[in-house]
Amino acid sequence: MVKLIALYKTPENLEQFDDHYFGHHTEITKKIPGLRKMEVTKIVGSPMGKSDYHILCEMYYDDHDALKAAMKSDEGKASGKDLMSFAAELVTLMIGEEINE
C-alpha cells in the first residue's frame, strides 16, 4: 500500500484548527475515491518532552496510480484546496510505501 502522510505543526489557535480539521476537512478527505483507510494521530509529545507537531494523518491507497487518480479527482482537489486555505503554513506532505504488507 501507498500512504499520503500529512504532518501538521501545532497551530496558534488549537480550537479553531481542530474545529475546521475534524468538522470539515476530514469529511471532505474521506470522500476521495480510492482512499482505503485514513488514520489520524494526535501528537502528545516526544521522548524529549514537548513536540512542535499536533496531528499526523495517514491516508492509504492501493498503489501510486490510485493515489495519483485520487489527487486528480474533484474530491481530491477539494481536499487540497481546503488544506491550503487553513493549514498551508502548518502542513508537510509526504508519500510513503508500506514495506511490511
ChimeraX commands (.cxc) that place a marker at each C-alpha (Angstrom):
marker #1 position 0.00,0.00,0.00 radius 0.5
marker #1 position 0.95,3.62,-0.54 radius 0.5
marker #1 position 0.33,6.35,2.01 radius 0.5
marker #1 position -0.11,10.06,1.68 radius 0.5
marker #1 position 1.12,11.39,5.02 radius 0.5
marker #1 position 0.23,14.83,6.36 radius 0.5
marker #1 position 2.18,16.11,9.36 radius 0.5
marker #1 position 0.81,19.28,10.94 radius 0.5
marker #1 position 2.74,21.67,13.17 radius 0.5
marker #1 position 0.94,22.92,16.25 radius 0.5
marker #1 position -1.24,25.88,15.25 radius 0.5
marker #1 position -1.51,29.07,17.27 radius 0.5
marker #1 position -5.25,28.53,17.79 radius 0.5
marker #1 position -5.77,24.83,18.56 radius 0.5
marker #1 position -9.53,25.08,19.00 radius 0.5
marker #1 position -10.09,26.84,15.68 radius 0.5
marker #1 position -7.77,24.41,13.86 radius 0.5
marker #1 position -9.39,21.33,15.39 radius 0.5
marker #1 position -12.91,22.61,14.65 radius 0.5
marker #1 position -12.04,23.03,10.98 radius 0.5
marker #1 position -9.89,19.91,10.66 radius 0.5
marker #1 position -12.26,17.47,12.33 radius 0.5
marker #1 position -15.52,19.23,11.47 radius 0.5
marker #1 position -14.84,19.99,7.81 radius 0.5
marker #1 position -11.52,18.89,6.33 radius 0.5
marker #1 position -11.62,15.21,7.29 radius 0.5
marker #1 position -15.18,14.95,5.97 radius 0.5
marker #1 position -14.02,16.18,2.54 radius 0.5
marker #1 position -10.98,13.91,2.58 radius 0.5
marker #1 position -12.97,10.77,3.49 radius 0.5
marker #1 position -14.88,11.15,0.19 radius 0.5
marker #1 position -11.77,10.90,-2.02 radius 0.5
marker #1 position -12.14,7.94,-4.42 radius 0.5
marker #1 position -9.68,5.12,-3.81 radius 0.5
marker #1 position -8.99,6.04,-0.19 radius 0.5
marker #1 position -8.82,2.69,1.63 radius 0.5
marker #1 position -8.20,3.91,5.16 radius 0.5
marker #1 position -7.47,7.15,6.98 radius 0.5
marker #1 position -5.76,7.19,10.38 radius 0.5
marker #1 position -5.39,10.40,12.38 radius 0.5
marker #1 position -2.98,10.54,15.32 radius 0.5
marker #1 position -2.88,13.38,17.85 radius 0.5
marker #1 position 0.73,14.08,18.79 radius 0.5
marker #1 position 1.01,14.38,22.57 radius 0.5
marker #1 position 4.76,14.78,22.97 radius 0.5
marker #1 position 8.14,13.34,22.11 radius 0.5
marker #1 position 10.78,11.38,24.04 radius 0.5
marker #1 position 12.41,14.77,24.71 radius 0.5
marker #1 position 9.19,16.30,26.06 radius 0.5
marker #1 position 7.13,18.78,24.11 radius 0.5
marker #1 position 6.60,18.38,20.37 radius 0.5
marker #1 position 6.20,21.05,17.71 radius 0.5
marker #1 position 3.64,18.83,15.97 radius 0.5
marker #1 position -0.09,18.47,16.54 radius 0.5
marker #1 position -1.52,15.87,14.14 radius 0.5
marker #1 position -0.31,13.13,11.83 radius 0.5
marker #1 position -2.73,11.84,9.20 radius 0.5
marker #1 position -2.05,8.74,7.11 radius 0.5
marker #1 position -4.21,8.14,4.05 radius 0.5
marker #1 position -3.85,4.70,2.46 radius 0.5
marker #1 position -4.20,3.85,-1.25 radius 0.5
marker #1 position -3.67,0.58,-3.15 radius 0.5
marker #1 position -0.74,1.89,-5.19 radius 0.5
marker #1 position 0.83,5.01,-6.70 radius 0.5
marker #1 position -1.62,5.05,-9.61 radius 0.5
marker #1 position -4.57,5.01,-7.19 radius 0.5
marker #1 position -3.03,7.91,-5.25 radius 0.5
marker #1 position -2.45,9.91,-8.44 radius 0.5
marker #1 position -6.02,9.30,-9.59 radius 0.5
marker #1 position -7.32,10.30,-6.16 radius 0.5
marker #1 position -5.43,13.59,-6.20 radius 0.5
marker #1 position -6.80,14.40,-9.66 radius 0.5
marker #1 position -10.42,13.69,-8.64 radius 0.5
marker #1 position -12.83,16.51,-7.79 radius 0.5
marker #1 position -12.83,15.34,-4.16 radius 0.5
marker #1 position -9.03,15.25,-4.05 radius 0.5
marker #1 position -8.83,18.76,-5.49 radius 0.5
marker #1 position -11.42,19.99,-2.98 radius 0.5
marker #1 position -9.44,18.48,-0.10 radius 0.5
marker #1 position -6.21,20.07,-1.34 radius 0.5
marker #1 position -7.84,23.46,-1.81 radius 0.5
marker #1 position -9.32,23.31,1.68 radius 0.5
marker #1 position -5.97,22.21,3.15 radius 0.5
marker #1 position -4.19,25.21,1.64 radius 0.5
marker #1 position -6.93,27.56,2.94 radius 0.5
marker #1 position -6.36,26.72,6.61 radius 0.5
marker #1 position -3.04,24.89,7.01 radius 0.5
marker #1 position -0.68,25.82,4.17 radius 0.5
marker #1 position 1.97,27.06,6.63 radius 0.5
marker #1 position 1.49,24.15,9.03 radius 0.5
marker #1 position 1.46,21.00,6.90 radius 0.5
marker #1 position 4.20,18.85,5.42 radius 0.5
marker #1 position 3.01,16.25,2.90 radius 0.5
marker #1 position 4.92,13.03,2.19 radius 0.5
marker #1 position 4.33,9.85,0.20 radius 0.5
marker #1 position 5.42,6.51,1.62 radius 0.5
marker #1 position 5.23,2.84,0.77 radius 0.5
marker #1 position 4.46,0.19,3.38 radius 0.5
marker #1 position 7.21,-2.40,3.49 radius 0.5
marker #1 position 5.59,-4.92,5.86 radius 0.5
marker #1 position 2.47,-5.88,3.94 radius 0.5
marker link #1:1,2 radius 0.2
marker link #1:2,3 radius 0.2
marker link #1:3,4 radius 0.2
marker link #1:4,5 radius 0.2
marker link #1:5,6 radius 0.2
marker link #1:6,7 radius 0.2
marker link #1:7,8 radius 0.2
marker link #1:8,9 radius 0.2
marker link #1:9,10 radius 0.2
marker link #1:10,11 radius 0.2
marker link #1:11,12 radius 0.2
marker link #1:12,13 radius 0.2
marker link #1:13,14 radius 0.2
marker link #1:14,15 radius 0.2
marker link #1:15,16 radius 0.2
marker link #1:16,17 radius 0.2
marker link #1:17,18 radius 0.2
marker link #1:18,19 radius 0.2
marker link #1:19,20 radius 0.2
marker link #1:20,21 radius 0.2
marker link #1:21,22 radius 0.2
marker link #1:22,23 radius 0.2
marker link #1:23,24 radius 0.2
marker link #1:24,25 radius 0.2
marker link #1:25,26 radius 0.2
marker link #1:26,27 radius 0.2
marker link #1:27,28 radius 0.2
marker link #1:28,29 radius 0.2
marker link #1:29,30 radius 0.2
marker link #1:30,31 radius 0.2
marker link #1:31,32 radius 0.2
marker link #1:32,33 radius 0.2
marker link #1:33,34 radius 0.2
marker link #1:34,35 radius 0.2
marker link #1:35,36 radius 0.2
marker link #1:36,37 radius 0.2
marker link #1:37,38 radius 0.2
marker link #1:38,39 radius 0.2
marker link #1:39,40 radius 0.2
marker link #1:40,41 radius 0.2
marker link #1:41,42 radius 0.2
marker link #1:42,43 radius 0.2
marker link #1:43,44 radius 0.2
marker link #1:44,45 radius 0.2
marker link #1:45,46 radius 0.2
marker link #1:46,47 radius 0.2
marker link #1:47,48 radius 0.2
marker link #1:48,49 radius 0.2
marker link #1:49,50 radius 0.2
marker link #1:50,51 radius 0.2
marker link #1:51,52 radius 0.2
marker link #1:52,53 radius 0.2
marker link #1:53,54 radius 0.2
marker link #1:54,55 radius 0.2
marker link #1:55,56 radius 0.2
marker link #1:56,57 radius 0.2
marker link #1:57,58 radius 0.2
marker link #1:58,59 radius 0.2
marker link #1:59,60 radius 0.2
marker link #1:60,61 radius 0.2
marker link #1:61,62 radius 0.2
marker link #1:62,63 radius 0.2
marker link #1:63,64 radius 0.2
marker link #1:64,65 radius 0.2
marker link #1:65,66 radius 0.2
marker link #1:66,67 radius 0.2
marker link #1:67,68 radius 0.2
marker link #1:68,69 radius 0.2
marker link #1:69,70 radius 0.2
marker link #1:70,71 radius 0.2
marker link #1:71,72 radius 0.2
marker link #1:72,73 radius 0.2
marker link #1:73,74 radius 0.2
marker link #1:74,75 radius 0.2
marker link #1:75,76 radius 0.2
marker link #1:76,77 radius 0.2
marker link #1:77,78 radius 0.2
marker link #1:78,79 radius 0.2
marker link #1:79,80 radius 0.2
marker link #1:80,81 radius 0.2
marker link #1:81,82 radius 0.2
marker link #1:82,83 radius 0.2
marker link #1:83,84 radius 0.2
marker link #1:84,85 radius 0.2
marker link #1:85,86 radius 0.2
marker link #1:86,87 radius 0.2
marker link #1:87,88 radius 0.2
marker link #1:88,89 radius 0.2
marker link #1:89,90 radius 0.2
marker link #1:90,91 radius 0.2
marker link #1:91,92 radius 0.2
marker link #1:92,93 radius 0.2
marker link #1:93,94 radius 0.2
marker link #1:94,95 radius 0.2
marker link #1:95,96 radius 0.2
marker link #1:96,97 radius 0.2
marker link #1:97,98 radius 0.2
marker link #1:98,99 radius 0.2
marker link #1:99,100 radius 0.2
marker link #1:100,101 radius 0.2
view
